[in-house]
């Protein structure tokens, strides 16, 4: 299943609402042009649906399109990048 993921800049996160619950990948922006992924939250009732993977993929694609470097402070984001080396070039240090 594909989820409708949106970039909520006011809340500094990529998010989707499924069955009335919000899942998101939160970030901070550091200068120069670095996005720091701080945590990924998927409510228990939504777990096992691949939502976190889709959130992170969407967020990394957005970072690439905006020519941002990535700091994966969030363990889930770091693990995703390790499993998907095509995003390794985005990592800052």
Residue, then its C-alpha position, 0 to 999 in steps of 0.5 A: x500500500x502507498x500512503x499519502x505523505x506530506x511535508x509539514x514544514x510548520x511541524x518540521x516533519x514528513x507525515x501521513x495519517x492512517x486510520x485517524x493516527x499520525x505517523x511521522x519522521x521529524x527533522x531539524x534544519x542545520x546550516x549549511x543546508x543539512x537536514x537532521x532526522x531526529x526521530x521516526x514515530x509510528x503509533x503501535x496500531x499502525x506498526x507492521x505496515x511499512x509506513x516508516x519505510x515510506x516516510x523515510x524514503x519520501x524524506x530522503x528523496x525530498x532532501x535529494x531534490x533540495x540538495x540537502x545533506x543528511x544527518x541520520x540521528x534517528x536510528x531508524x533513518x540510519x538503518x534505512x540508509x544502511x539497507x538502501x546504499x543509494x542514499x549513502x551519498x546524502x549522509x553528512x560525515 
